[in-house]
Amino acid sequence: MKHVIILPDLGQTTSEGRIVSWLKNSGDKVAMGEPLLEVETDKATMYLEAYVGGYLRKKLASEGEIVTATNPVAIVTDTPDESFEE
């Protein structure tokens, strides 16, 4: 099954974040609760954790890119060779 990881709402006064670094590469196995990437806002730097376990199949945002809250940043699938559509 395909799971789209979104950048969560970051607070009342922050509507976007900058991707500082990816902690996982495409194809890596990820566990639920494991940090996927580091995000910086105007107030703090935080980790975005996987809310499902599986395999990181595609990064939808690059390091340095500004992403608006609630937009997708990655695709995780249950198996490493599972097909998915964007």
N, C-alpha and C positions, 0 to 999 in steps of 0.2 A: 504494500500500500504506500502511496505517496503522501508525504506530510510536508506542508509548506511552513517554514519557520518565518515568523514575522517579527519585526522590531516592535516590541510592546510600547504602549503609551508610557512615556517617560516622565510624566508629571504634568501638573496644571500649567506650568510656565515654560515647559520644554517640549517642542513638537518635532524635533529632529536630533539625530546624532551622527557623528562621524565614525566610520569604521576605522579603528586604530590598527588592529591586526586580527588575522584569522589564526586561531589556535589549532585548527584541524584543516587537513587538506581534502580535496575531493577524493572519494573512495575510502576514506578512513571510517572505521567503526566508531560510533559514538554511543555513550550510555545516557539514559535519561538523567538529567541534572548535571551533566558534564559541560563545562564551558566550551562554547563554539568559537566565540569571537569577543573582542574587546571593543567597547563603544564609548566614545567621549561626547559629553554634552557640554554646555556652557557652565555647568555646575559641578560635574563629577565624571569620573571614568568608572565604568562598570563592565562586568562580564554578562554576556547573553548566554544562558544555559539552554541546552536541548531539552525540550519538554516531551520528547519521545526518544526512544532508543532506535538505532538502525545504522544506516550508512549515509554519510554526507555525500550526496551525488552531484550537487551543483551549487556553486556560490553565485548568488544573484546580485551581489554588491562587491565592489573591490575595496581594498585598503585605501583609505583617504577619501572615499566617497561619502557624501552627505546623504543620509536616508531619512525620509519622513516616517514618523511613528506610524505603526500599523501597516507598513509596506513590507512585502516579502524580501528576505535576505538570503534564504537558502532552501534547498529541497533535500529532504531525508527520505530514504526508502527503507522498507523492512529488510530487504535482501540486497546484496551487492550487485546483482545482475538484473534486478527488476527493471522493466521498461517503465518510462514515465513520460508524460507530455507536459510541457511548460504551460 
